[in-house]
């Protein structure tokens, strides 16, 4: 963002505040590099929700960006964002091509490398919410990419101390209360977890943490605890019977 863009944004704060019916502004614009959020004035553990739309792929150091987001989030906070990903690691010629970079393709992370970064910084179970393939039709760019496939994917990453890298079974049940505005009948946590209002659903420990210990906790009831471990979720007949919609292989969760 340029100083001029920030000035335009700040000039509309009062108007926005009045339209939303707030007594005082609750918005601020900070200038900085996304790799260095603390230097831009975003204090550690000061944010509940971070959203981003096709920006992380433009950074030359994506691990630093994701680590900065993790550090900025409070316990129970969420990184909710969409970006461009690839089914493989691109050759340097594709990553450096100006048009590829400008189209957000050159900086596309290999999906599995993104998951590795998440695990390394503390986001132990990134969940995929939606995915759409991005077609490359230009002959020159197709030659650069080879057989690589690109996707626009929306992920949800929660900062929760009790998370594990795999979905483990503790016999916990989650019940959605139907209290989230605009979602009275069902709520989609991710592509593999749709909660019908008031219907008990057997979930893994990670899912129980996401809906029971994040901002979602007021909208869910969790029955059970972590006192008894039943193994990997989905490995027992009870879990297999309850899981009516199998999670996609590309997603983070397995329950």
Rosetta blueprint (number, residue, H / E / L):
1 X L
2 X L
3 X H
4 X H
5 X H
6 X H
7 X H
8 X H
9 X H
10 X H
11 X H
12 X L
13 X H
14 X H
15 X H
16 X H
17 X H
18 X H
19 X H
20 X H
21 X L
22 X L
23 X L
24 X L
25 X L
26 X L
27 X L
28 X L
29 X L
30 X L
31 X L
32 X L
33 X L
34 X L
35 X L
36 X L
37 X L
38 X L
39 X L
40 X L
41 X L
42 X L
43 X L
44 X L
45 X L
46 X L
47 X E
48 X E
49 X E
50 X E
51 X E
52 X E
53 X E
54 X L
55 X L
56 X H
57 X H
58 X H
59 X L
60 X L
61 X L
62 X H
63 X H
64 X H
65 X H
66 X H
67 X H
68 X H
69 X H
70 X H
71 X H
72 X H
73 X E
74 X E
75 X E
76 X E
77 X E
78 X E
79 X E
80 X E
81 X E
82 X E
83 X E
84 X E
85 X E
86 X E
87 X L
88 X L
89 X L
90 X L
91 X L
92 X H
93 X H
94 X H
95 X H
96 X H
97 X L
98 X H
99 X H
100 X H
101 X H
102 X H
103 X L
104 X L
105 X L
106 X L
107 X L
108 X L
109 X E
110 X E
111 X H
112 X H
113 X H
114 X H
115 X H
116 X H
117 X H
118 X H
119 X H
120 X H
121 X H
122 X L
123 X L
124 X L
125 X L
126 X L
127 X E
128 X E
129 X E
130 X E
131 X E
132 X E
133 X E
134 X E
135 X L
136 X L
137 X L
138 X L
139 X H
140 X H
141 X H
142 X H
143 X H
144 X H
145 X H
146 X L
147 X L
148 X L
149 X L
150 X E
151 X E
152 X E
153 X E
154 X E
155 X E
156 X E
157 X E
158 X E
159 X L
160 X L
161 X L
162 X L
163 X L
164 X L
165 X L
166 X L
167 X L
168 X E
169 X L
170 X L
171 X L
172 X E
173 X E
174 X E
175 X E
176 X E
177 X L
178 X L
179 X L
180 X L
181 X L
182 X L
183 X L
184 X L
185 X L
186 X E
187 X E
188 X E
189 X E
190 X E
191 X L
192 X L
193 X E
194 X E
195 X E
196 X E
197 X L
198 X L
199 X L
200 X L
201 X E
202 X E
203 X E
204 X L
205 X H
206 X H
207 X H
208 X H
209 X H
210 X H
211 X H
212 X H
213 X H
214 X L
215 X H
216 X H
217 X H
218 X H
219 X H
220 X E
221 X E
222 X E
223 X E
224 X L
225 X L
226 X L
227 X L
228 X L
229 X L
230 X L
231 X L
232 X E
233 X L
234 X L
235 X L
236 X L
237 X H
238 X H
239 X H
240 X H
241 X H
242 X H
243 X L
244 X L
245 X L
246 X L
247 X L
248 X L
249 X L
250 X L
251 X L
252 X L
253 X L
254 X L
255 X L
